[in-house]
Amino acid sequence: MPAARRDVAEPVVVRPRKVLIAAWVGAVAIVGLFVAIALVLRNSPTGVFFRLADQIALVLLGLFIAGGLLLLARPRVRADAEGIEVRNILVTRRLPWSLVERVAFPDGASWARLDLPDDEYMAVLAIQAVDGRRAVDAITRVRALHARAHGR
C-alpha cells in the first residue's frame, strides 16, 4: 500500500494549538491575579475588613473564571473510517460519514464546519484558521477520510 493511502486510513485527532495555549496562559494568570488580590486585600488599609472567608471566596471566584476560560481548550476532532466525532465547547457529537455532505472551511471563516443534510452545518472549533499550516493539514486529512468513506 502506498504511503499516501496508508496515511488516509489512519485516524485523525485534532486540537487547536493557539487557543489551547492562550486559554491555559489566561487561566493561570487569572488564578494568580485573584490569589494575589486575596492576599493583598487583607493587609491593605482600605477601611474595609476582609476576613479569611472573603479571601477564600475571591480565590474561588478566580478558579471559576479560569475554569470557564479553560472550556475554550476543550474542542477536539476524532475522525476515522466510520465517521467523525466533534467535541466543541460543551457538546460532543459523533456523526457517520454518510450524514456529512462536505467538510468545509469557507473563506474568511474562523473555523471549519461540516455541511449536513437540509442546509444545516456543524462548527468544528478544533480546526481554526489561527493555527495556519496545522489547520490546513488537519482539514486535508479529514477531507481525505471523508472522500474515502464516500468512495471518491
Secondary structure, 3 states (H helix, E strand, C coil): CCHHHHHHHCCEEECCCHHHHHHHHHHHHHHHHHHHHHHHHHHCCCCCCCCHHHHHHHHHHHHHHHHHHHHHHCCEEEECCCEEEEECCCCEEEEEHHHCCEEECCCCCCEEEEEECCCEEEEEEEEEHHHCHHHHHHHHHHHHHHHHHCCC
